[in-house]
Amino acid sequence: MVGMLGIVLDLGYATVMQRQMQFAADAAALAGARDLAGGQSENTAITRMQEILAANKADVQLSSYTVTAGSTTDVWARLSV
């Protein structure tokens, strides 16, 4: 019984953390895209994406950012455990 409770809690925590990292990645991608659309440089957009990820408790060093063709952003947020 206690083992099942532990499994349920672990799965629930994993789901919450995955959702939090998805929200962080989405927010960072939108911020980067907004910067690019406003005429900012790619470095400025990446810096902004890193700030958003850090504010959402994502591990900035483990996360990845891609700016494609000067107008598209792609962000993978990672959590350090």
N, CA and C of each residue as an Amber inpcrd file, in Angstrom:
protein
   243
   0.8210000  -1.1860000   0.0000000   0.0000000   0.0000000   0.0000000
   0.8760000   1.2660000   0.0000000   1.8850000   1.2860000   0.8490000
   2.7730000   2.4400000   0.9210000   3.5530000   2.5860000  -0.3840000
   3.9350000   1.4500000  -0.9790000   4.6470000   1.4830000  -2.2560000
   3.8030000   2.0960000  -3.3590000   2.5410000   1.7500000  -3.3980000
   1.6380000   2.3120000  -4.4100000   1.4750000   3.8180000  -4.2150000
   1.3800000   4.2460000  -2.9740000   1.2680000   5.6680000  -2.6860000
   2.5110000   6.4120000  -3.1780000   3.6790000   5.8200000  -2.9610000
   4.9280000   6.4200000  -3.4250000   4.9630000   6.5500000  -4.9380000
   4.5120000   5.5310000  -5.6380000   4.4880000   5.5630000  -7.1050000
   3.5340000   6.6440000  -7.6000000   2.3520000   6.7350000  -6.9970000
   1.3690000   7.7360000  -7.3930000   1.9240000   9.1410000  -7.1670000
   2.5660000   9.3650000  -6.0330000   3.1410000  10.6770000  -5.7460000
   4.2620000  11.0150000  -6.7270000   5.1130000  10.0430000  -7.0420000
   6.1940000  10.2810000  -7.9980000   5.6570000  10.6220000  -9.3780000
   4.6470000   9.9120000  -9.8270000   4.0580000  10.1890000 -11.1380000
   3.3870000  11.5580000 -11.1590000   2.7280000  11.9080000 -10.0950000
   2.0970000  13.2200000 -10.0070000   3.1260000  14.3370000 -10.0370000
   4.2120000  14.1500000  -9.3070000   5.2790000  15.1560000  -9.2860000
   5.9170000  15.2940000 -10.6630000   6.1590000  14.1650000 -11.3200000
   6.7570000  14.1950000 -12.6590000   5.8480000  14.9360000 -13.6380000
   4.5600000  14.7270000 -13.5470000   3.6100000  15.4090000 -14.4280000
   3.6140000  16.9150000 -14.1820000   3.6220000  17.3080000 -12.9280000
   3.6510000  18.7360000 -12.5860000   4.9370000  19.3830000 -13.0920000
   6.0700000  18.7240000 -12.9120000   7.3490000  19.2840000 -13.3500000
   7.4240000  19.3690000 -14.8730000   6.8930000  18.3710000 -15.5700000
   6.8890000  18.4030000 -17.0250000   6.0520000  19.5680000 -17.5220000
   4.9150000  19.7750000 -16.8960000   4.0400000  20.8830000 -17.2810000
   4.7170000  22.2260000 -17.0010000   5.3910000  22.3510000 -15.8690000
   6.0840000  23.5910000 -15.5320000   7.1800000  23.8830000 -16.5460000
   7.9380000  22.8710000 -16.9610000   9.0010000  23.0810000 -17.9340000
   8.4370000  23.4170000 -19.3130000   7.2750000  22.8400000 -19.6560000
   6.6380000  23.1880000 -20.9290000   6.1850000  24.6370000 -20.9290000
   5.6080000  25.0790000 -19.8110000   5.2010000  26.4810000 -19.6970000
   6.4220000  27.4010000 -19.8080000   7.5260000  27.0210000 -19.1660000
   8.7480000  27.8310000 -19.2170000   9.2760000  27.9120000 -20.6450000
   9.2970000  26.7840000 -21.3440000   9.7780000  26.7680000 -22.7290000
   8.8750000  27.6020000 -23.6280000   7.5690000  27.4880000 -23.4470000
   6.6280000  28.2730000 -24.2590000   6.8050000  29.7680000 -24.0190000
   6.9330000  30.1530000 -22.7550000   7.0960000  31.5730000 -22.4290000
   8.4040000  32.1080000 -22.9950000   9.4730000  31.3170000 -22.8930000
  10.7670000  31.7570000 -23.4170000  10.7260000  31.8880000 -24.9360000
  10.1010000  30.9360000 -25.6080000  10.0090000  30.9910000 -27.0700000
   9.2110000  32.2110000 -27.5170000   8.1220000  32.4890000 -26.8330000
   7.3210000  33.6610000 -27.1830000   8.0960000  34.9640000 -26.9570000
   8.8280000  35.0310000 -25.8530000   9.6170000  36.2340000 -25.5720000
  10.7060000  36.4240000 -26.6190000  11.3690000  35.3330000 -26.9920000
  12.4060000  35.4160000 -28.0200000  11.8280000  35.8210000 -29.3660000
  10.6950000  35.2490000 -29.7230000  10.0470000  35.5930000 -30.9960000
   9.6140000  37.0560000 -31.0040000   9.1160000  37.5340000 -29.8770000
   8.7090000  38.9340000 -29.7790000   9.9100000  39.8620000 -29.9690000
  11.0400000  39.4990000 -29.3550000  12.2500000  40.3060000 -29.5290000
  12.6880000  40.3200000 -30.9860000  12.6640000  39.1530000 -31.6270000
  13.0760000  39.0830000 -33.0350000  12.1260000  39.8710000 -33.9270000
  10.8370000  39.7730000 -33.6610000   9.8510000  40.5070000 -34.4580000
  10.0060000  42.0130000 -34.2710000  10.5200000  42.4130000 -33.1160000
  10.7330000  43.8250000 -32.8350000  12.0510000  44.3540000 -33.3700000
  12.7860000  43.5100000 -34.0890000  14.0360000  43.9440000 -34.6980000
  15.2700000  43.7660000 -33.8380000  15.1400000  43.0810000 -32.6970000
  16.2960000  42.8480000 -31.8290000  17.2030000  41.7830000 -32.4500000
  18.4490000  41.7230000 -31.9970000  19.4030000  40.7380000 -32.5100000
  19.1010000  39.3560000 -31.9390000  19.6900000  38.3340000 -32.5730000
  19.5160000  36.9670000 -32.0850000  20.0890000  36.8130000 -30.6750000
  21.2300000  37.4550000 -30.4090000  21.8250000  37.3710000 -29.0690000
  20.9170000  37.9820000 -28.0120000  20.2580000  39.0760000 -28.3450000
  19.3200000  39.6980000 -27.4190000  18.1460000  38.7650000 -27.1540000
  17.6450000  38.1150000 -28.2130000  16.5290000  37.1820000 -28.0560000
  16.9270000  35.9940000 -27.1970000  18.1240000  35.4650000 -27.4000000
  18.5820000  34.3170000 -26.6100000  18.7700000  34.7180000 -25.1510000
  19.3190000  35.9000000 -24.9100000  19.4740000  36.3810000 -23.5330000
  18.1140000  36.4960000 -22.8520000  17.1340000  37.0160000 -23.5700000
  15.7760000  37.1470000 -23.0250000  15.1860000  35.7690000 -22.7320000
  15.4050000  34.8030000 -23.6290000  14.9000000  33.4410000 -23.4020000
  15.5400000  32.8400000 -22.1470000  16.8320000  33.0700000 -21.9530000
  17.5150000  32.5580000 -20.7660000  16.9490000  33.1880000 -19.4940000
  16.6470000  34.4760000 -19.5480000  16.0620000  35.1530000 -18.3820000
  14.7030000  34.5550000 -18.0340000  13.8870000  34.3010000 -19.0430000
  12.5560000  33.7340000 -18.8150000  12.6770000  32.3270000 -18.2360000
  13.5850000  31.5210000 -18.7810000  13.7650000  30.1620000 -18.2560000
  14.2320000  30.1930000 -16.8030000  15.1750000  31.0630000 -16.4960000
  15.6720000  31.1590000 -15.1210000  14.5640000  31.6040000 -14.1730000
  13.7280000  32.5270000 -14.6150000  12.6220000  33.0040000 -13.7830000
  11.6040000  31.8940000 -13.5200000  11.5600000  30.8980000 -14.4120000
  10.6260000  29.7820000 -14.2580000  11.2990000  28.5350000 -13.6990000
  12.4780000  28.7230000 -13.0980000  13.2150000  27.6610000 -12.3990000
  13.7020000  26.5390000 -13.3150000  13.8850000  26.8400000 -14.5930000
  14.4910000  25.8660000 -15.5020000  16.0020000  25.9980000 -15.3950000
  16.7270000  24.9250000 -15.6530000  18.1810000  24.9650000 -15.6450000
  18.6540000  25.5450000 -16.9780000  19.1470000  26.7590000 -16.9490000
  19.5300000  27.4640000 -18.1710000  20.6750000  26.7440000 -18.8750000
  21.5850000  26.1400000 -18.1270000  22.7230000  25.4430000 -18.7280000
  22.3010000  24.1770000 -19.4630000  21.2650000  23.5030000 -18.9910000
  20.8030000  22.2760000 -19.6270000  19.7790000  22.5410000 -20.7290000
  19.2230000  23.7390000 -20.7620000  18.2130000  24.0770000 -21.7580000
  18.8910000  24.4340000 -23.0690000  18.1230000  24.3470000 -24.1620000
  18.6940000  24.6880000 -25.4640000  17.7930000  25.6760000 -26.1820000
  18.3930000  26.4880000 -27.0480000  17.6810000  27.5430000 -27.7490000
  18.1250000  27.4980000 -29.2060000  17.2080000  27.6510000 -30.1020000
  17.5330000  27.6950000 -31.5250000  16.8020000  28.8650000 -32.1520000
  17.5270000  29.6730000 -32.8940000  16.9190000  30.7540000 -33.6540000
  17.1380000  30.4030000 -35.1250000  16.0550000  30.2250000 -35.8750000
  16.1300000  29.7930000 -37.2590000  15.7010000  30.9130000 -38.1950000
  16.5090000  31.1610000 -39.2020000  16.1960000  32.1290000 -40.2520000
  15.8680000  33.5030000 -39.6920000  16.3920000  33.8190000 -38.5070000
  16.2120000  35.1480000 -37.9420000  14.8180000  35.4810000 -37.4750000
  13.8900000  34.5070000 -37.5050000  12.5230000  34.8530000 -37.1190000
  11.8050000  33.7830000 -36.3170000  12.3480000  32.5930000 -36.2370000
  11.6810000  31.4950000 -35.5450000  12.5130000  31.0750000 -34.3410000
  11.8500000  30.8160000 -33.2090000  12.5650000  30.3560000 -32.0260000
  12.0880000  28.9710000 -31.6320000  12.9920000  28.1940000 -31.0450000
  12.6740000  26.8650000 -30.5490000  13.4000000  26.7190000 -29.2230000
  12.6770000  26.3640000 -28.1710000  13.2770000  26.2940000 -26.8430000
  12.9500000  24.9470000 -26.2170000  13.9730000  24.3210000 -25.6210000
  13.7930000  23.1060000 -24.8280000  14.2010000  23.4520000 -23.4090000
  13.2670000  23.3990000 -22.4770000  13.5670000  23.7140000 -21.0800000
  13.8970000  22.4200000 -20.3350000  14.9020000  22.4720000 -19.5320000
  15.3170000  21.3180000 -18.7360000  15.3660000  21.7150000 -17.2640000
  15.0340000  20.7750000 -16.4220000  15.0750000  20.9870000 -14.9820000
  16.2170000  20.1740000 -14.4030000  17.0270000  20.7840000 -13.5980000
  18.1130000  20.0770000 -12.9340000  17.5510000  19.4270000 -11.6830000
  17.7520000  18.1270000 -11.5490000  17.2580000  17.4070000 -10.3700000
  18.3880000  16.8570000  -9.5600000
